[in-house]
């Protein structure tokens, strides 16, 4: 009887170890070489330099999928909107509130059609001014994100 209990206990222990090893193996090997992406993850590309001028600022575009494209803008214009229009990164319509940006870096986001829009950010905070009335301040980072 003692032998059967020992054999049962060893079989049970071996079975639990196999289950644990299988669980660790299947969760640790998902077949990709890159870490999994979460809801807030982003992919960043190389920084492209656009324009000519004595002032420069960083500008990032974040699309629907969270992919970031970063630019270093050189300009002699006074506002962010003028500089981005000059290098062809934004397009939109004039409205009573200023420039309504619908296209950024060739990607169109139209609230009337898609329910999404381009949100303008200054130093990762939602801007309180429009892109066409925001004066360029060196050292500040500007971005548009689809929301």
C-alpha positions as CSV (number, residue, x, y, z in Angstrom):
1,X,0.0,0.0,0.0
2,X,2.9,2.4,0.9
3,X,4.4,1.7,-2.6
4,X,1.1,2.6,-4.4
5,X,0.9,5.9,-2.5
6,X,4.5,6.8,-3.3
7,X,3.9,5.9,-7.0
8,X,0.7,7.9,-7.1
9,X,2.4,10.9,-5.4
10,X,5.3,10.8,-7.9
11,X,3.0,10.5,-10.9
12,X,0.9,13.4,-9.7
13,X,4.1,15.5,-9.1
14,X,5.5,14.7,-12.5
15,X,2.1,15.6,-14.2
16,X,2.0,19.0,-12.4
17,X,5.6,19.7,-13.5
18,X,4.8,18.8,-17.1
19,X,1.7,21.1,-17.0
20,X,3.7,24.0,-15.6
21,X,6.5,23.5,-18.1
22,X,4.0,23.4,-21.0
23,X,2.3,26.6,-19.7
24,X,5.6,28.4,-19.5
25,X,6.7,27.2,-22.9
26,X,3.5,28.3,-24.7
27,X,3.3,31.7,-23.1
28,X,7.0,32.4,-23.5
29,X,7.2,31.6,-27.2
30,X,4.7,33.5,-29.3
31,X,6.7,33.3,-32.6
32,X,7.7,37.0,-32.8
33,X,11.1,38.6,-32.4
34,X,9.7,41.9,-31.2
35,X,8.0,42.7,-27.9
36,X,4.2,42.7,-28.0
37,X,2.6,46.0,-28.6
38,X,0.1,47.4,-26.0
39,X,-2.7,49.9,-26.5
40,X,-0.4,52.9,-25.9
41,X,2.7,51.6,-27.8
42,X,4.1,53.6,-30.7
43,X,6.5,52.9,-33.5
44,X,8.9,55.7,-34.3
45,X,10.7,56.3,-37.6
46,X,13.8,58.2,-38.3
47,X,13.7,62.0,-38.0
48,X,13.4,63.8,-41.3
49,X,14.6,67.4,-41.8
50,X,12.4,69.7,-43.8
51,X,12.5,73.4,-44.8
52,X,15.1,76.1,-44.6
53,X,15.5,78.9,-42.1
54,X,17.1,80.1,-38.9
55,X,14.5,78.7,-36.5
56,X,13.9,75.0,-35.9
57,X,11.4,72.9,-34.0
58,X,10.5,69.2,-33.7
59,X,7.2,68.1,-35.1
60,X,5.6,64.6,-34.7
61,X,2.7,63.0,-36.5
62,X,0.8,60.2,-34.7
63,X,-1.6,58.2,-36.9
64,X,-4.6,56.0,-36.0
65,X,-2.4,53.0,-35.4
66,X,-0.1,55.0,-33.0
67,X,2.8,55.1,-35.5
68,X,4.9,58.2,-34.9
69,X,6.7,60.1,-37.7
70,X,9.1,62.8,-36.5
71,X,10.3,65.8,-38.4
72,X,12.8,68.6,-37.7
73,X,11.3,71.7,-39.2
74,X,13.6,74.6,-40.3
75,X,11.8,77.9,-41.1
76,X,11.8,81.7,-41.0
77,X,8.0,81.8,-40.5
78,X,6.5,83.1,-37.2
79,X,3.8,80.5,-36.5
80,X,3.8,76.7,-36.5
81,X,0.9,76.6,-39.0
82,X,2.8,78.8,-41.5
83,X,5.9,76.6,-41.2
84,X,4.0,73.4,-41.6
85,X,2.0,74.7,-44.6
86,X,5.2,75.9,-46.2
87,X,6.8,72.4,-46.1
88,X,3.6,70.8,-47.2
89,X,2.9,68.7,-44.0
90,X,-0.6,70.1,-43.3
91,X,-3.6,71.0,-45.3
92,X,-7.1,72.1,-44.3
93,X,-9.8,74.7,-44.6
94,X,-10.1,78.2,-43.2
95,X,-12.9,78.5,-40.7
96,X,-14.1,81.2,-38.3
97,X,-11.8,79.7,-35.7
98,X,-8.7,79.5,-37.9
99,X,-7.2,76.7,-39.9
100,X,-9.2,73.4,-39.6
101,X,-6.5,70.9,-40.3
102,X,-7.8,67.8,-42.1
103,X,-4.6,66.3,-43.6
104,X,-1.3,65.8,-41.9
105,X,1.7,64.2,-43.6
106,X,-0.7,62.9,-46.4
107,X,-3.1,61.3,-43.9
108,X,-6.7,62.7,-43.9
109,X,-8.8,62.7,-40.8
110,X,-12.2,64.3,-41.4
111,X,-14.6,64.4,-38.4
112,X,-17.6,64.7,-40.7
113,X,-16.7,61.5,-42.5
114,X,-14.7,59.4,-40.1
115,X,-15.6,60.7,-36.6
116,X,-11.8,61.4,-36.0
117,X,-9.8,64.6,-36.2
118,X,-6.3,65.9,-35.9
119,X,-5.6,67.2,-32.4
120,X,-2.8,69.7,-32.0
121,X,-0.4,69.3,-29.1
122,X,2.4,71.5,-27.6
123,X,4.9,69.6,-25.5
124,X,2.5,66.6,-25.3
125,X,-0.3,68.7,-23.9
126,X,-3.5,69.6,-25.8
127,X,-2.9,73.0,-27.3
128,X,-5.1,75.9,-26.2
129,X,-4.4,77.8,-29.5
130,X,-4.8,76.8,-33.1
131,X,-1.8,75.7,-35.2
132,X,-2.1,78.9,-37.3
133,X,-2.0,81.2,-34.3
134,X,0.7,79.4,-32.3
135,X,4.0,81.3,-32.3
136,X,7.1,79.1,-32.8
137,X,9.1,78.8,-29.6
138,X,12.5,77.1,-29.9
139,X,12.8,74.1,-27.7
140,X,9.1,73.3,-27.8
141,X,7.8,70.1,-29.4
142,X,4.6,70.3,-31.6
143,X,2.5,67.3,-32.7
144,X,-0.7,66.3,-34.4
145,X,-2.4,63.1,-33.3
146,X,-5.5,61.4,-34.7
147,X,-8.3,61.3,-32.1
